[in-house]
Amino acid sequence: QMQFLALCTSLRRSLVIPIWSSDTRLDGKTAIVTGGNSGIGKETARDLAGRGARVILACRDTTKGEQVACDIMKEVKGAKVVTKQLDLADTKSICQFAENIYNTEKTLHYLINNAAVAMCPYARTVDGYEMQFGVNHLGHFFLTFLLLDLLKHSAPSRVINLASSAHVFGKIQFDDLKGEKKYHPVRAYAQSKLANILFTRELAKRTEGRDPEIPTPPSTALSLLRTS
């Protein structure tokens, strides 16, 4: 795993990544951030709230999520942040979350698929898939599918999938999606990040979206080495 991190760091240093900023306001917009209780998700939620968007933190641990929501609303004047329970390792939880969104939200403009598990010991989702592939890709794939009608209804809207430079080391093991044959935590993580990118490209084609290529710095990969 340390060698993998070193490779990601080396790749990061070899890239010239421009710093981008915007003063765009998002008043009246609604955004969902999965894994919004920590790391990149938390900072994304704070920034969106600061721009006037109503932010929904989709978290497995709602206690942590509610604390983050309170923190953001204290820090950002007029911020609107709520927390809803979502376990991406359980399709039943994903269905319940989507149903809740349809029952409570009239519009959805941004779905930010941020939550991830990385380089964890072998484990399976409730539905029997290898945990990293199941949460990082399949869970977000299913969530996006369920919310797509609302996103289309709210157009212009956007789905943002957080990827990683780790994808260059990935290969989709179609004959072993449960990771039963030769599980390796680094390879499993890389596979899930490659799946994120392939999904993004295919979704853009099927929805006639814009070019899905969004540069993701290697530092993003390093920041995602945790369980959301």
Biotite code that builds the C-alpha atoms (Angstrom):
import biotite.structure as struc

atoms = struc.array([
    struc.Atom([0.000, 0.000, 0.000], chain_id="A", res_id=1, res_name="GLN", atom_name="CA", element="C"),
    struc.Atom([2.882, 2.379, 0.729], chain_id="A", res_id=2, res_name="MET", atom_name="CA", element="C"),
    struc.Atom([4.285, 1.734, -2.755], chain_id="A", res_id=3, res_name="GLN", atom_name="CA", element="C"),
    struc.Atom([0.888, 2.565, -4.215], chain_id="A", res_id=4, res_name="PHE", atom_name="CA", element="C"),
    struc.Atom([0.753, 5.862, -2.304], chain_id="A", res_id=5, res_name="LEU", atom_name="CA", element="C"),
    struc.Atom([4.258, 6.678, -3.497], chain_id="A", res_id=6, res_name="ALA", atom_name="CA", element="C"),
    struc.Atom([3.189, 6.066, -7.103], chain_id="A", res_id=7, res_name="LEU", atom_name="CA", element="C"),
    struc.Atom([0.177, 8.358, -6.687], chain_id="A", res_id=8, res_name="CYS", atom_name="CA", element="C"),
    struc.Atom([2.381, 11.060, -5.188], chain_id="A", res_id=9, res_name="THR", atom_name="CA", element="C"),
    struc.Atom([4.867, 10.717, -8.036], chain_id="A", res_id=10, res_name="SER", atom_name="CA", element="C"),
    struc.Atom([2.074, 10.981, -10.589], chain_id="A", res_id=11, res_name="LEU", atom_name="CA", element="C"),
    struc.Atom([0.741, 14.067, -8.862], chain_id="A", res_id=12, res_name="ARG", atom_name="CA", element="C"),
    struc.Atom([4.112, 15.779, -9.061], chain_id="A", res_id=13, res_name="ARG", atom_name="CA", element="C"),
    struc.Atom([4.353, 15.002, -12.775], chain_id="A", res_id=14, res_name="SER", atom_name="CA", element="C"),
    struc.Atom([1.089, 16.813, -13.555], chain_id="A", res_id=15, res_name="LEU", atom_name="CA", element="C"),
    struc.Atom([0.490, 20.527, -13.870], chain_id="A", res_id=16, res_name="VAL", atom_name="CA", element="C"),
    struc.Atom([-2.965, 21.099, -12.416], chain_id="A", res_id=17, res_name="ILE", atom_name="CA", element="C"),
    struc.Atom([-4.369, 24.622, -12.658], chain_id="A", res_id=18, res_name="PRO", atom_name="CA", element="C"),
    struc.Atom([-6.038, 26.201, -9.651], chain_id="A", res_id=19, res_name="ILE", atom_name="CA", element="C"),
    struc.Atom([-9.636, 27.027, -10.482], chain_id="A", res_id=20, res_name="TRP", atom_name="CA", element="C"),
    struc.Atom([-12.083, 29.163, -8.589], chain_id="A", res_id=21, res_name="SER", atom_name="CA", element="C"),
    struc.Atom([-15.496, 30.686, -9.207], chain_id="A", res_id=22, res_name="SER", atom_name="CA", element="C"),
    struc.Atom([-17.831, 33.171, -7.581], chain_id="A", res_id=23, res_name="ASP", atom_name="CA", element="C"),
    struc.Atom([-20.943, 31.538, -9.081], chain_id="A", res_id=24, res_name="THR", atom_name="CA", element="C"),
    struc.Atom([-24.002, 31.625, -6.844], chain_id="A", res_id=25, res_name="ARG", atom_name="CA", element="C"),
    struc.Atom([-26.223, 28.549, -6.466], chain_id="A", res_id=26, res_name="LEU", atom_name="CA", element="C"),
    struc.Atom([-29.240, 30.070, -4.758], chain_id="A", res_id=27, res_name="ASP", atom_name="CA", element="C"),
    struc.Atom([-32.339, 27.917, -5.177], chain_id="A", res_id=28, res_name="GLY", atom_name="CA", element="C"),
    struc.Atom([-30.319, 24.838, -6.149], chain_id="A", res_id=29, res_name="LYS", atom_name="CA", element="C"),
    struc.Atom([-30.333, 21.515, -4.289], chain_id="A", res_id=30, res_name="THR", atom_name="CA", element="C"),
    struc.Atom([-27.289, 19.258, -4.009], chain_id="A", res_id=31, res_name="ALA", atom_name="CA", element="C"),
    struc.Atom([-26.689, 15.798, -2.558], chain_id="A", res_id=32, res_name="ILE", atom_name="CA", element="C"),
    struc.Atom([-23.183, 14.974, -1.331], chain_id="A", res_id=33, res_name="VAL", atom_name="CA", element="C"),
    struc.Atom([-22.576, 11.346, -0.412], chain_id="A", res_id=34, res_name="THR", atom_name="CA", element="C"),
    struc.Atom([-20.071, 10.895, 2.391], chain_id="A", res_id=35, res_name="GLY", atom_name="CA", element="C"),
    struc.Atom([-20.510, 14.556, 3.236], chain_id="A", res_id=36, res_name="GLY", atom_name="CA", element="C"),
    struc.Atom([-19.550, 14.115, 6.876], chain_id="A", res_id=37, res_name="ASN", atom_name="CA", element="C"),
    struc.Atom([-15.776, 14.277, 6.362], chain_id="A", res_id=38, res_name="SER", atom_name="CA", element="C"),
    struc.Atom([-12.902, 15.067, 4.029], chain_id="A", res_id=39, res_name="GLY", atom_name="CA", element="C"),
    struc.Atom([-13.628, 16.187, 0.484], chain_id="A", res_id=40, res_name="ILE", atom_name="CA", element="C"),
    struc.Atom([-17.357, 15.680, 0.966], chain_id="A", res_id=41, res_name="GLY", atom_name="CA", element="C"),
    struc.Atom([-17.463, 17.967, 3.982], chain_id="A", res_id=42, res_name="LYS", atom_name="CA", element="C"),
    struc.Atom([-15.508, 20.727, 2.239], chain_id="A", res_id=43, res_name="GLU", atom_name="CA", element="C"),
    struc.Atom([-17.677, 20.380, -0.861], chain_id="A", res_id=44, res_name="THR", atom_name="CA", element="C"),
    struc.Atom([-20.810, 20.702, 1.246], chain_id="A", res_id=45, res_name="ALA", atom_name="CA", element="C"),
    struc.Atom([-19.431, 23.793, 2.984], chain_id="A", res_id=46, res_name="ARG", atom_name="CA", element="C"),
    struc.Atom([-18.579, 25.447, -0.328], chain_id="A", res_id=47, res_name="ASP", atom_name="CA", element="C"),
    struc.Atom([-21.984, 24.666, -1.862], chain_id="A", res_id=48, res_name="LEU", atom_name="CA", element="C"),
    struc.Atom([-23.763, 26.002, 1.214], chain_id="A", res_id=49, res_name="ALA", atom_name="CA", element="C"),
    struc.Atom([-21.679, 29.163, 1.024], chain_id="A", res_id=50, res_name="GLY", atom_name="CA", element="C"),
    struc.Atom([-22.918, 29.685, -2.520], chain_id="A", res_id=51, res_name="ARG", atom_name="CA", element="C"),
    struc.Atom([-26.540, 29.468, -1.445], chain_id="A", res_id=52, res_name="GLY", atom_name="CA", element="C"),
    struc.Atom([-27.354, 25.871, -2.362], chain_id="A", res_id=53, res_name="ALA", atom_name="CA", element="C"),
    struc.Atom([-29.455, 23.652, -0.125], chain_id="A", res_id=54, res_name="ARG", atom_name="CA", element="C"),
    struc.Atom([-27.199, 20.720, 0.734], chain_id="A", res_id=55, res_name="VAL", atom_name="CA", element="C"),
    struc.Atom([-28.219, 17.182, 1.667], chain_id="A", res_id=56, res_name="ILE", atom_name="CA", element="C"),
    struc.Atom([-25.500, 15.178, 3.408], chain_id="A", res_id=57, res_name="LEU", atom_name="CA", element="C"),
    struc.Atom([-26.019, 11.514, 2.539], chain_id="A", res_id=58, res_name="ALA", atom_name="CA", element="C"),
    struc.Atom([-24.166, 9.670, 5.309], chain_id="A", res_id=59, res_name="CYS", atom_name="CA", element="C"),
    struc.Atom([-23.999, 6.195, 6.755], chain_id="A", res_id=60, res_name="ARG", atom_name="CA", element="C"),
    struc.Atom([-23.350, 7.695, 10.186], chain_id="A", res_id=61, res_name="ASP", atom_name="CA", element="C"),
    struc.Atom([-26.109, 10.275, 10.649], chain_id="A", res_id=62, res_name="THR", atom_name="CA", element="C"),
    struc.Atom([-24.766, 11.374, 14.040], chain_id="A", res_id=63, res_name="THR", atom_name="CA", element="C"),
    struc.Atom([-21.539, 12.586, 12.429], chain_id="A", res_id=64, res_name="LYS", atom_name="CA", element="C"),
    struc.Atom([-23.515, 13.985, 9.523], chain_id="A", res_id=65, res_name="GLY", atom_name="CA", element="C"),
    struc.Atom([-25.776, 16.024, 11.769], chain_id="A", res_id=66, res_name="GLU", atom_name="CA", element="C"),
    struc.Atom([-22.765, 17.408, 13.621], chain_id="A", res_id=67, res_name="GLN", atom_name="CA", element="C"),
    struc.Atom([-21.194, 18.503, 10.335], chain_id="A", res_id=68, res_name="VAL", atom_name="CA", element="C"),
    struc.Atom([-24.493, 20.065, 9.237], chain_id="A", res_id=69, res_name="ALA", atom_name="CA", element="C"),
    struc.Atom([-24.628, 22.050, 12.478], chain_id="A", res_id=70, res_name="CYS", atom_name="CA", element="C"),
    struc.Atom([-20.993, 23.131, 12.109], chain_id="A", res_id=71, res_name="ASP", atom_name="CA", element="C"),
    struc.Atom([-21.542, 24.370, 8.555], chain_id="A", res_id=72, res_name="ILE", atom_name="CA", element="C"),
    struc.Atom([-24.693, 26.276, 9.496], chain_id="A", res_id=73, res_name="MET", atom_name="CA", element="C"),
    struc.Atom([-22.777, 27.962, 12.320], chain_id="A", res_id=74, res_name="LYS", atom_name="CA", element="C"),
    struc.Atom([-19.872, 28.875, 10.038], chain_id="A", res_id=75, res_name="GLU", atom_name="CA", element="C"),
    struc.Atom([-21.852, 29.906, 6.956], chain_id="A", res_id=76, res_name="VAL", atom_name="CA", element="C"),
    struc.Atom([-24.503, 32.569, 7.381], chain_id="A", res_id=77, res_name="LYS", atom_name="CA", element="C"),
    struc.Atom([-27.864, 31.423, 6.023], chain_id="A", res_id=78, res_name="GLY", atom_name="CA", element="C"),
    struc.Atom([-26.608, 27.925, 5.173], chain_id="A", res_id=79, res_name="ALA", atom_name="CA", element="C"),
    struc.Atom([-29.231, 25.246, 4.575], chain_id="A", res_id=80, res_name="LYS", atom_name="CA", element="C"),
    struc.Atom([-27.843, 21.779, 5.319], chain_id="A", res_id=81, res_name="VAL", atom_name="CA", element="C"),
    struc.Atom([-29.699, 18.593, 6.262], chain_id="A", res_id=82, res_name="VAL", atom_name="CA", element="C"),
    struc.Atom([-28.602, 15.000, 6.847], chain_id="A", res_id=83, res_name="THR", atom_name="CA", element="C"),
    struc.Atom([-30.185, 11.819, 5.506], chain_id="A", res_id=84, res_name="LYS", atom_name="CA", element="C"),
    struc.Atom([-29.132, 8.226, 6.143], chain_id="A", res_id=85, res_name="GLN", atom_name="CA", element="C"),
    struc.Atom([-27.532, 6.309, 3.262], chain_id="A", res_id=86, res_name="LEU", atom_name="CA", element="C"),
    struc.Atom([-25.546, 3.079, 3.329], chain_id="A", res_id=87, res_name="ASP", atom_name="CA", element="C"),
    struc.Atom([-24.060, 2.488, -0.114], chain_id="A", res_id=88, res_name="LEU", atom_name="CA", element="C"),
    struc.Atom([-23.221, -1.092, 0.836], chain_id="A", res_id=89, res_name="ALA", atom_name="CA", element="C"),
    struc.Atom([-26.931, -1.949, 1.074], chain_id="A", res_id=90, res_name="ASP", atom_name="CA", element="C"),
    struc.Atom([-29.318, -1.643, -1.890], chain_id="A", res_id=91, res_name="THR", atom_name="CA", element="C"),
    struc.Atom([-32.278, -1.542, 0.491], chain_id="A", res_id=92, res_name="LYS", atom_name="CA", element="C"),
    struc.Atom([-30.829, 1.558, 2.153], chain_id="A", res_id=93, res_name="SER", atom_name="CA", element="C"),
    struc.Atom([-30.194, 3.125, -1.262], chain_id="A", res_id=94, res_name="ILE", atom_name="CA", element="C"),
    struc.Atom([-33.806, 2.505, -2.289], chain_id="A", res_id=95, res_name="CYS", atom_name="CA", element="C"),
    struc.Atom([-35.090, 3.994, 0.959], chain_id="A", res_id=96, res_name="GLN", atom_name="CA", element="C"),
    struc.Atom([-32.885, 7.053, 0.522], chain_id="A", res_id=97, res_name="PHE", atom_name="CA", element="C"),
    struc.Atom([-34.069, 7.614, -3.051], chain_id="A", res_id=98, res_name="ALA", atom_name="CA", element="C"),
    struc.Atom([-37.702, 7.208, -2.007], chain_id="A", res_id=99, res_name="GLU", atom_name="CA", element="C"),
    struc.Atom([-37.164, 9.759, 0.754], chain_id="A", res_id=100, res_name="ASN", atom_name="CA", element="C"),
    struc.Atom([-35.660, 12.214, -1.740], chain_id="A", res_id=101, res_name="ILE", atom_name="CA", element="C"),
    struc.Atom([-38.617, 11.873, -4.108], chain_id="A", res_id=102, res_name="TYR", atom_name="CA", element="C"),
    struc.Atom([-41.011, 12.388, -1.204], chain_id="A", res_id=103, res_name="ASN", atom_name="CA", element="C"),
    struc.Atom([-39.288, 15.503, 0.143], chain_id="A", res_id=104, res_name="THR", atom_name="CA", element="C"),
    struc.Atom([-37.559, 17.214, -2.782], chain_id="A", res_id=105, res_name="GLU", atom_name="CA", element="C"),
    struc.Atom([-39.178, 18.844, -5.802], chain_id="A", res_id=106, res_name="LYS", atom_name="CA", element="C"),
    struc.Atom([-35.852, 19.372, -7.550], chain_id="A", res_id=107, res_name="THR", atom_name="CA", element="C"),
    struc.Atom([-32.303, 18.000, -7.519], chain_id="A", res_id=108, res_name="LEU", atom_name="CA", element="C"),
    struc.Atom([-29.607, 19.850, -9.412], chain_id="A", res_id=109, res_name="HIS", atom_name="CA", element="C"),
    struc.Atom([-26.370, 18.219, -8.263], chain_id="A", res_id=110, res_name="TYR", atom_name="CA", element="C"),
    struc.Atom([-25.591, 14.651, -7.243], chain_id="A", res_id=111, res_name="LEU", atom_name="CA", element="C"),
    struc.Atom([-22.024, 14.467, -5.983], chain_id="A", res_id=112, res_name="ILE", atom_name="CA", element="C"),
    struc.Atom([-20.956, 10.844, -5.600], chain_id="A", res_id=113, res_name="ASN", atom_name="CA", element="C"),
    struc.Atom([-18.084, 11.328, -3.182], chain_id="A", res_id=114, res_name="ASN", atom_name="CA", element="C"),
    struc.Atom([-18.294, 8.580, -0.527], chain_id="A", res_id=115, res_name="ALA", atom_name="CA", element="C"),
    struc.Atom([-15.661, 5.864, -0.725], chain_id="A", res_id=116, res_name="ALA", atom_name="CA", element="C"),
    struc.Atom([-13.910, 3.083, 1.107], chain_id="A", res_id=117, res_name="VAL", atom_name="CA", element="C"),
    struc.Atom([-10.279, 2.439, 0.260], chain_id="A", res_id=118, res_name="ALA", atom_name="CA", element="C"),
    struc.Atom([-7.767, -0.359, 0.689], chain_id="A", res_id=119, res_name="MET", atom_name="CA", element="C"),
    struc.Atom([-9.800, -2.063, 3.375], chain_id="A", res_id=120, res_name="CYS", atom_name="CA", element="C"),
    struc.Atom([-9.471, -5.711, 4.423], chain_id="A", res_id=121, res_name="PRO", atom_name="CA", element="C"),
    struc.Atom([-11.660, -8.064, 2.417], chain_id="A", res_id=122, res_name="TYR", atom_name="CA", element="C"),
    struc.Atom([-15.339, -7.581, 3.129], chain_id="A", res_id=123, res_name="ALA", atom_name="CA", element="C"),
    struc.Atom([-18.618, -7.830, 1.262], chain_id="A", res_id=124, res_name="ARG", atom_name="CA", element="C"),
    struc.Atom([-21.584, -5.542, 0.878], chain_id="A", res_id=125, res_name="THR", atom_name="CA", element="C"),
    struc.Atom([-24.993, -6.646, 2.134], chain_id="A", res_id=126, res_name="VAL", atom_name="CA", element="C"),
    struc.Atom([-25.665, -7.856, -1.412], chain_id="A", res_id=127, res_name="ASP", atom_name="CA", element="C"),
    struc.Atom([-22.497, -9.942, -1.589], chain_id="A", res_id=128, res_name="GLY", atom_name="CA", element="C"),
    struc.Atom([-20.123, -7.809, -3.660], chain_id="A", res_id=129, res_name="TYR", atom_name="CA", element="C"),
    struc.Atom([-16.545, -6.934, -2.741], chain_id="A", res_id=130, res_name="GLU", atom_name="CA", element="C"),
    struc.Atom([-16.836, -3.886, -0.499], chain_id="A", res_id=131, res_name="MET", atom_name="CA", element="C"),
    struc.Atom([-14.767, -1.327, -2.429], chain_id="A", res_id=132, res_name="GLN", atom_name="CA", element="C"),
    struc.Atom([-16.341, -2.136, -5.792], chain_id="A", res_id=133, res_name="PHE", atom_name="CA", element="C"),
    struc.Atom([-19.763, -2.386, -4.177], chain_id="A", res_id=134, res_name="GLY", atom_name="CA", element="C"),
    struc.Atom([-19.652, 0.962, -2.362], chain_id="A", res_id=135, res_name="VAL", atom_name="CA", element="C"),
    struc.Atom([-17.449, 3.076, -4.620], chain_id="A", res_id=136, res_name="ASN", atom_name="CA", element="C"),
    struc.Atom([-19.053, 2.019, -7.896], chain_id="A", res_id=137, res_name="HIS", atom_name="CA", element="C"),
    struc.Atom([-22.153, -0.160, -7.653], chain_id="A", res_id=138, res_name="LEU", atom_name="CA", element="C"),
    struc.Atom([-23.742, 1.810, -4.817], chain_id="A", res_id=139, res_name="GLY", atom_name="CA", element="C"),
    struc.Atom([-23.297, 5.122, -6.614], chain_id="A", res_id=140, res_name="HIS", atom_name="CA", element="C"),
    struc.Atom([-24.352, 3.591, -9.926], chain_id="A", res_id=141, res_name="PHE", atom_name="CA", element="C"),
    struc.Atom([-27.625, 2.397, -8.402], chain_id="A", res_id=142, res_name="PHE", atom_name="CA", element="C"),
    struc.Atom([-28.211, 5.669, -6.550], chain_id="A", res_id=143, res_name="LEU", atom_name="CA", element="C"),
    struc.Atom([-27.683, 7.670, -9.743], chain_id="A", res_id=144, res_name="THR", atom_name="CA", element="C"),
    struc.Atom([-30.042, 5.387, -11.668], chain_id="A", res_id=145, res_name="PHE", atom_name="CA", element="C"),
    struc.Atom([-32.779, 5.877, -9.074], chain_id="A", res_id=146, res_name="LEU", atom_name="CA", element="C"),
    struc.Atom([-32.406, 9.670, -8.979], chain_id="A", res_id=147, res_name="LEU", atom_name="CA", element="C"),
    struc.Atom([-31.928, 10.223, -12.702], chain_id="A", res_id=148, res_name="LEU", atom_name="CA", element="C"),
    struc.Atom([-35.557, 11.144, -13.405], chain_id="A", res_id=149, res_name="ASP", atom_name="CA", element="C"),
    struc.Atom([-35.496, 13.869, -10.758], chain_id="A", res_id=150, res_name="LEU", atom_name="CA", element="C"),
    struc.Atom([-32.182, 15.168, -12.077], chain_id="A", res_id=151, res_name="LEU", atom_name="CA", element="C"),
    struc.Atom([-33.572, 15.309, -15.615], chain_id="A", res_id=152, res_name="LYS", atom_name="CA", element="C"),
    struc.Atom([-36.719, 17.028, -14.358], chain_id="A", res_id=153, res_name="HIS", atom_name="CA", element="C"),
    struc.Atom([-34.532, 19.645, -12.652], chain_id="A", res_id=154, res_name="SER", atom_name="CA", element="C"),
    struc.Atom([-32.286, 20.326, -15.666], chain_id="A", res_id=155, res_name="ALA", atom_name="CA", element="C"),
    struc.Atom([-29.821, 21.842, -16.038], chain_id="A", res_id=156, res_name="PRO", atom_name="CA", element="C"),
    struc.Atom([-28.367, 19.390, -13.553], chain_id="A", res_id=157, res_name="SER", atom_name="CA", element="C"),
    struc.Atom([-25.165, 17.450, -13.084], chain_id="A", res_id=158, res_name="ARG", atom_name="CA", element="C"),
    struc.Atom([-23.821, 14.163, -11.732], chain_id="A", res_id=159, res_name="VAL", atom_name="CA", element="C"),
    struc.Atom([-20.283, 14.395, -10.373], chain_id="A", res_id=160, res_name="ILE", atom_name="CA", element="C"),
    struc.Atom([-18.382, 11.178, -9.706], chain_id="A", res_id=161, res_name="ASN", atom_name="CA", element="C"),
    struc.Atom([-15.163, 11.508, -7.727], chain_id="A", res_id=162, res_name="LEU", atom_name="CA", element="C"),
    struc.Atom([-12.457, 9.444, -9.349], chain_id="A", res_id=163, res_name="ALA", atom_name="CA", element="C"),
    struc.Atom([-8.750, 9.043, -8.650], chain_id="A", res_id=164, res_name="SER", atom_name="CA", element="C"),
    struc.Atom([-5.417, 8.750, -10.399], chain_id="A", res_id=165, res_name="SER", atom_name="CA", element="C"),
    struc.Atom([-5.433, 5.228, -8.957], chain_id="A", res_id=166, res_name="ALA", atom_name="CA", element="C"),
    struc.Atom([-7.665, 4.234, -11.874], chain_id="A", res_id=167, res_name="HIS", atom_name="CA", element="C"),
    struc.Atom([-4.580, 3.859, -14.101], chain_id="A", res_id=168, res_name="VAL", atom_name="CA", element="C"),
    struc.Atom([-3.666, 0.766, -12.079], chain_id="A", res_id=169, res_name="PHE", atom_name="CA", element="C"),
    struc.Atom([-7.154, -0.703, -12.364], chain_id="A", res_id=170, res_name="GLY", atom_name="CA", element="C"),
    struc.Atom([-8.643, -3.523, -14.400], chain_id="A", res_id=171, res_name="LYS", atom_name="CA", element="C"),
    struc.Atom([-12.247, -4.660, -14.202], chain_id="A", res_id=172, res_name="ILE", atom_name="CA", element="C"),
    struc.Atom([-12.354, -8.288, -13.056], chain_id="A", res_id=173, res_name="GLN", atom_name="CA", element="C"),
    struc.Atom([-15.672, -9.194, -14.640], chain_id="A", res_id=174, res_name="PHE", atom_name="CA", element="C"),
    struc.Atom([-15.282, -12.845, -13.661], chain_id="A", res_id=175, res_name="ASP", atom_name="CA", element="C"),
    struc.Atom([-14.642, -12.014, -10.004], chain_id="A", res_id=176, res_name="ASP", atom_name="CA", element="C"),
    struc.Atom([-16.683, -8.982, -8.919], chain_id="A", res_id=177, res_name="LEU", atom_name="CA", element="C"),
    struc.Atom([-17.017, -10.534, -5.466], chain_id="A", res_id=178, res_name="LYS", atom_name="CA", element="C"),
    struc.Atom([-13.239, -10.544, -5.118], chain_id="A", res_id=179, res_name="GLY", atom_name="CA", element="C"),
    struc.Atom([-13.155, -14.173, -4.032], chain_id="A", res_id=180, res_name="GLU", atom_name="CA", element="C"),
    struc.Atom([-10.231, -15.395, -6.127], chain_id="A", res_id=181, res_name="LYS", atom_name="CA", element="C"),
    struc.Atom([-7.242, -13.144, -5.461], chain_id="A", res_id=182, res_name="LYS", atom_name="CA", element="C"),
    struc.Atom([-8.272, -10.163, -3.379], chain_id="A", res_id=183, res_name="TYR", atom_name="CA", element="C"),
    struc.Atom([-5.769, -7.349, -3.111], chain_id="A", res_id=184, res_name="HIS", atom_name="CA", element="C"),
    struc.Atom([-6.926, -4.111, -1.426], chain_id="A", res_id=185, res_name="PRO", atom_name="CA", element="C"),
    struc.Atom([-4.957, -1.785, -3.724], chain_id="A", res_id=186, res_name="VAL", atom_name="CA", element="C"),
    struc.Atom([-6.069, -3.511, -6.924], chain_id="A", res_id=187, res_name="ARG", atom_name="CA", element="C"),
    struc.Atom([-9.649, -3.573, -5.681], chain_id="A", res_id=188, res_name="ALA", atom_name="CA", element="C"),
    struc.Atom([-9.569, 0.171, -4.995], chain_id="A", res_id=189, res_name="TYR", atom_name="CA", element="C"),
    struc.Atom([-8.036, 0.892, -8.410], chain_id="A", res_id=190, res_name="ALA", atom_name="CA", element="C"),
    struc.Atom([-10.715, -1.245, -10.054], chain_id="A", res_id=191, res_name="GLN", atom_name="CA", element="C"),
    struc.Atom([-13.480, 0.716, -8.323], chain_id="A", res_id=192, res_name="SER", atom_name="CA", element="C"),
    struc.Atom([-12.004, 4.053, -9.426], chain_id="A", res_id=193, res_name="LYS", atom_name="CA", element="C"),
    struc.Atom([-11.681, 2.843, -13.023], chain_id="A", res_id=194, res_name="LEU", atom_name="CA", element="C"),
    struc.Atom([-15.323, 1.799, -12.858], chain_id="A", res_id=195, res_name="ALA", atom_name="CA", element="C"),
    struc.Atom([-16.228, 5.329, -11.691], chain_id="A", res_id=196, res_name="ASN", atom_name="CA", element="C"),
    struc.Atom([-14.637, 6.820, -14.796], chain_id="A", res_id=197, res_name="ILE", atom_name="CA", element="C"),
    struc.Atom([-16.139, 4.296, -17.214], chain_id="A", res_id=198, res_name="LEU", atom_name="CA", element="C"),
    struc.Atom([-19.556, 4.880, -15.662], chain_id="A", res_id=199, res_name="PHE", atom_name="CA", element="C"),
    struc.Atom([-19.166, 8.649, -15.995], chain_id="A", res_id=200, res_name="THR", atom_name="CA", element="C"),
    struc.Atom([-18.303, 8.384, -19.678], chain_id="A", res_id=201, res_name="ARG", atom_name="CA", element="C"),
    struc.Atom([-21.163, 6.020, -20.460], chain_id="A", res_id=202, res_name="GLU", atom_name="CA", element="C"),
    struc.Atom([-23.674, 8.097, -18.505], chain_id="A", res_id=203, res_name="LEU", atom_name="CA", element="C"),
    struc.Atom([-22.622, 11.192, -20.454], chain_id="A", res_id=204, res_name="ALA", atom_name="CA", element="C"),
    struc.Atom([-23.203, 9.348, -23.731], chain_id="A", res_id=205, res_name="LYS", atom_name="CA", element="C"),
    struc.Atom([-26.613, 8.043, -22.734], chain_id="A", res_id=206, res_name="ARG", atom_name="CA", element="C"),
    struc.Atom([-27.841, 11.364, -21.400], chain_id="A", res_id=207, res_name="THR", atom_name="CA", element="C"),
    struc.Atom([-26.235, 13.385, -24.197], chain_id="A", res_id=208, res_name="GLU", atom_name="CA", element="C"),
    struc.Atom([-24.200, 15.183, -21.577], chain_id="A", res_id=209, res_name="GLY", atom_name="CA", element="C"),
    struc.Atom([-21.119, 17.286, -22.058], chain_id="A", res_id=210, res_name="ARG", atom_name="CA", element="C"),
    struc.Atom([-17.590, 15.946, -22.141], chain_id="A", res_id=211, res_name="ASP", atom_name="CA", element="C"),
    struc.Atom([-17.316, 13.989, -18.868], chain_id="A", res_id=212, res_name="PRO", atom_name="CA", element="C"),
    struc.Atom([-13.564, 14.432, -18.502], chain_id="A", res_id=213, res_name="GLU", atom_name="CA", element="C"),
    struc.Atom([-13.020, 16.247, -15.232], chain_id="A", res_id=214, res_name="ILE", atom_name="CA", element="C"),
    struc.Atom([-9.372, 16.298, -14.102], chain_id="A", res_id=215, res_name="PRO", atom_name="CA", element="C"),
    struc.Atom([-8.969, 14.707, -10.705], chain_id="A", res_id=216, res_name="THR", atom_name="CA", element="C"),
    struc.Atom([-5.603, 15.366, -9.044], chain_id="A", res_id=217, res_name="PRO", atom_name="CA", element="C"),
    struc.Atom([-3.803, 12.488, -7.343], chain_id="A", res_id=218, res_name="PRO", atom_name="CA", element="C"),
    struc.Atom([-4.222, 14.344, -4.065], chain_id="A", res_id=219, res_name="SER", atom_name="CA", element="C"),
    struc.Atom([-7.892, 13.476, -4.308], chain_id="A", res_id=220, res_name="THR", atom_name="CA", element="C"),
    struc.Atom([-6.973, 9.810, -4.289], chain_id="A", res_id=221, res_name="ALA", atom_name="CA", element="C"),
    struc.Atom([-4.912, 10.282, -1.153], chain_id="A", res_id=222, res_name="LEU", atom_name="CA", element="C"),
    struc.Atom([-7.712, 12.198, 0.548], chain_id="A", res_id=223, res_name="SER", atom_name="CA", element="C"),
    struc.Atom([-10.146, 9.361, -0.041], chain_id="A", res_id=224, res_name="LEU", atom_name="CA", element="C"),
    struc.Atom([-8.199, 6.781, 1.920], chain_id="A", res_id=225, res_name="LEU", atom_name="CA", element="C"),
    struc.Atom([-10.869, 6.456, 4.571], chain_id="A", res_id=226, res_name="ARG", atom_name="CA", element="C"),
    struc.Atom([-14.321, 5.051, 5.148], chain_id="A", res_id=227, res_name="THR", atom_name="CA", element="C"),
    struc.Atom([-17.168, 7.536, 4.634], chain_id="A", res_id=228, res_name="SER", atom_name="CA", element="C"),
])
